[in-house]
Amino acid sequence: EPLLDGDLRDWLESQPSRDAAVETLWRWADPLFLVEGNDRWTGHMSRWAHAMSSEDSRSPHQMRWGPDLTESVIRFGWTVAWERPWPRGGETQSSSAIGHEPPAALRFFPDRGILEPDEGDTGQGIPWILDRRGMKSLYLPPYVDSLVQPDAQVARFTRSGGVVVMAAARDVVEPDGGAGFYVDVGVGEVRVGTAGVGGGKVWGSALVETAPDHGRYGLVSLEALDRGGRRAQRTRLALEFPSVPDDVLSLSDVVLLEPGPEPTVLDQLPARMLPGTEVAPHDTVTLAFQVGGLGYRPEAVSLRVFMERRDRGFFSRMGDWVGLGDDGEPLSISWTESGPQTPGPILRALDVALPDVEDGLWDLVVGVRTAGRSEAVSRRTVRVRVPGS
């Protein structure tokens, strides 16, 4: 428990099974699922071995080994080098020593907000940002000197018996150690999806089965490793995997694709996803989404698309939206959807030219409506950057 802050200790005490909770903490603390084993746990055991072998010994700090030094090693690792300064006036030998700690270490245990992400979850996940905040325990994998955390675009699509989750991020390390996509839904294992690298990006996808014994939330991790350059990247976040009844009108996440042919199956989406959510005014992007809950008979479907300012208060946003139509109004499309031969969600896509908007966070809002049913709405938050600003 010296490794955990107060929030994590409180979370641990609130869990019905302490053993299962501790197992989850260590599993999620693994820096890269892409690398075999859990080197954070191996590092923890190595620190214990170093501390136990140092008991009752003297150190350059001119003090005997005790519980305080043991806790320091367990939390932060052992000193990697010592330096003795030049003697002061009148001294024949310096009586002090300077220790050098491992560089660039990070905090790999999840925050409580990742383990219990109900608050602040916008439906697009809670990003897990590695930093040194809290400083209760720090670590750096021995096979990397730097770990980059690029922005990623993540989307979920329902499929019979589960949810397909996919993600794409910029390739910032040019991996020679491959890429991987992983999902943990709290059933005691990290599941391996499919992943790819190319065109300046890394992408992956996986099917998450929706079963009563699975958690409502899970962990998603998109990773890549450059062993030769000792660099790695990972984008990890907590994500909800909702279950939607087949007869309820629903809309999946909206995913931004590179322009191209209209996709016909979900497997075509990951490699075409934009790597991240940064766009510029006047960009042309393809919006892809699934419409669920349509019946066997033909139904008239209407769709609207517009952008709404996100990084402002609620009442400011009410009047701060921009349409994607030629007249500045919301882009509106209507069509008749023939009844599917078998019930299930239908994949649709359309190309849109983004309007001339200011820098900042915006929501791309897509709404779908059919006769006699409430509108289903989905939002994709994007960061607009005006070139040259």
Beta strands, then each sheet from edge to edge (+ up, - down):
strand 1: 81-83
strand 2: 98-100
strand 3: 126-127
strand 4: 146-148
strand 5: 152-159
strand 6: 162-170
strand 7: 179-184
strand 8: 191-192
strand 9: 194-198
strand 10: 201-209
strand 11: 217-226
strand 12: 231-240
strand 13: 250-251
strand 14: 255-257
strand 15: 278-279
strand 16: 284-292
strand 17: 299-309
strand 18: 321-323
strand 19: 331-337
strand 20: 346-353
strand 21: 360-370
strand 22: 376-384
sheet 1: 1+ 2-
sheet 2: 3+ 12- 4-
sheet 3: 3+ 12- 11+ 7- 8+
sheet 4: 5+ 6- 10+ 9-
sheet 5: 13+ 16- 14+
sheet 6: 13+ 16- 20+
sheet 7: 15+ 22+ 21- 17+ 18-
sheet 8: 15+ 22+ 21- 17+ 19-
end
